[in-house]
Amino acid sequence: MEKLDSFNKMLGSMASQAGVLISKSAKARDLFLKKAERAAYEYIIKENEDQRPMPVQKEKMQIMLNLTETAFKRVEEGLYSKNVVRQGLDIFVKQMLFSAEGKAKELEDNFKAKYGRRPPGFLVIGPTKKCNLHCKGCYASAHSNTAETIPFPILDRIITEKTELWGSHYTT
């Protein structure tokens, strides 16, 4: 098992470095996005492990692809530093892709055993309640004159627990 962990760490590091290179080349990025779309289709649409309704799965796939494409565009525009890109890829590759046999998988299995379903893949938080999107039913769709906020200790606890208990690394 120790050799497998070492191999996965090495492979994860190589994949993370490849991600930095992909983010710098339009051709490599386009090729990556096409491959990612095919892989997402296979996993999200065809496998549909939790048997969710197809419109939900299609929207999930589109959101994932949009986030990926937007991240690459922001890198190209110089809006994300190389360090942010490297850390993001490091988390994505090492902790999400190459930890299937490790802690993330164990956390997911524990959550599923307790609640009968997989944990949420990400969390959306509006700590200041000053969001201007006004999404129907959203608590953060408050007026700009509100002084209500989520206190930092509570926000920190939410983010820490979702990472430690769900294995989730994505918060927006």
Contacts in CASP RR format, 6 or more apart in sequence:
PFRMAT RR
TARGET T0000
AUTHOR 0000-0000-0000
METHOD contacts of the structure
MODEL  1
MEKLDSFNKMLGSMASQAGVLISKSAKARDLFLKKAERAAYEYIIKENED
QRPMPVQKEKMQIMLNLTETAFKRVEEGLYSKNVVRQGLDIFVKQMLFSA
EGKAKELEDNFKAKYGRRPPGFLVIGPTKKCNLHCKGCYASAHSNTAETI
PFPILDRIITEKTELWGSHYTT
4 101 0 8 1.000
8 98 0 8 1.000
8 99 0 8 1.000
8 101 0 8 1.000
9 94 0 8 1.000
9 98 0 8 1.000
11 98 0 8 1.000
12 93 0 8 1.000
12 94 0 8 1.000
12 97 0 8 1.000
12 98 0 8 1.000
13 94 0 8 1.000
15 89 0 8 1.000
15 93 0 8 1.000
15 97 0 8 1.000
15 98 0 8 1.000
16 86 0 8 1.000
16 89 0 8 1.000
16 90 0 8 1.000
16 93 0 8 1.000
16 94 0 8 1.000
19 32 0 8 1.000
19 89 0 8 1.000
19 93 0 8 1.000
20 82 0 8 1.000
20 85 0 8 1.000
20 86 0 8 1.000
20 89 0 8 1.000
21 28 0 8 1.000
22 28 0 8 1.000
22 29 0 8 1.000
22 32 0 8 1.000
22 72 0 8 1.000
23 29 0 8 1.000
23 72 0 8 1.000
23 75 0 8 1.000
23 76 0 8 1.000
23 85 0 8 1.000
23 89 0 8 1.000
24 75 0 8 1.000
26 76 0 8 1.000
29 72 0 8 1.000
29 76 0 8 1.000
33 65 0 8 1.000
33 68 0 8 1.000
33 69 0 8 1.000
33 72 0 8 1.000
36 65 0 8 1.000
36 68 0 8 1.000
37 61 0 8 1.000
37 65 0 8 1.000
40 61 0 8 1.000
40 64 0 8 1.000
40 65 0 8 1.000
41 61 0 8 1.000
44 57 0 8 1.000
44 60 0 8 1.000
44 61 0 8 1.000
44 64 0 8 1.000
45 54 0 8 1.000
45 57 0 8 1.000
45 58 0 8 1.000
45 61 0 8 1.000
48 54 0 8 1.000
48 57 0 8 1.000
49 118 0 8 1.000
50 117 0 8 1.000
50 118 0 8 1.000
52 60 0 8 1.000
71 80 0 8 1.000
74 80 0 8 1.000
75 85 0 8 1.000
91 169 0 8 1.000
92 169 0 8 1.000
95 104 0 8 1.000
95 169 0 8 1.000
96 104 0 8 1.000
96 169 0 8 1.000
99 105 0 8 1.000
103 167 0 8 1.000
104 167 0 8 1.000
107 119 0 8 1.000
107 164 0 8 1.000
107 165 0 8 1.000
107 166 0 8 1.000
107 167 0 8 1.000
108 118 0 8 1.000
108 119 0 8 1.000
108 166 0 8 1.000
108 167 0 8 1.000
111 118 0 8 1.000
111 119 0 8 1.000
111 165 0 8 1.000
111 166 0 8 1.000
112 118 0 8 1.000
112 119 0 8 1.000
119 165 0 8 1.000
119 166 0 8 1.000
119 167 0 8 1.000
119 168 0 8 1.000
120 162 0 8 1.000
120 166 0 8 1.000
120 168 0 8 1.000
121 166 0 8 1.000
121 168 0 8 1.000
121 170 0 8 1.000
122 168 0 8 1.000
122 170 0 8 1.000
122 171 0 8 1.000
122 172 0 8 1.000
123 158 0 8 1.000
123 159 0 8 1.000
123 162 0 8 1.000
123 168 0 8 1.000
123 170 0 8 1.000
123 171 0 8 1.000
123 172 0 8 1.000
124 171 0 8 1.000
124 172 0 8 1.000
125 150 0 8 1.000
125 155 0 8 1.000
125 158 0 8 1.000
125 159 0 8 1.000
125 171 0 8 1.000
125 172 0 8 1.000
126 140 0 8 1.000
126 150 0 8 1.000
127 149 0 8 1.000
127 150 0 8 1.000
127 155 0 8 1.000
128 149 0 8 1.000
128 150 0 8 1.000
129 139 0 8 1.000
129 140 0 8 1.000
129 142 0 8 1.000
129 146 0 8 1.000
129 148 0 8 1.000
129 149 0 8 1.000
130 140 0 8 1.000
130 142 0 8 1.000
130 144 0 8 1.000
130 146 0 8 1.000
131 138 0 8 1.000
131 140 0 8 1.000
131 141 0 8 1.000
131 142 0 8 1.000
132 144 0 8 1.000
133 140 0 8 1.000
133 141 0 8 1.000
134 141 0 8 1.000
135 141 0 8 1.000
142 148 0 8 1.000
150 158 0 8 1.000
159 171 0 8 1.000
162 168 0 8 1.000
162 171 0 8 1.000
163 169 0 8 1.000
END
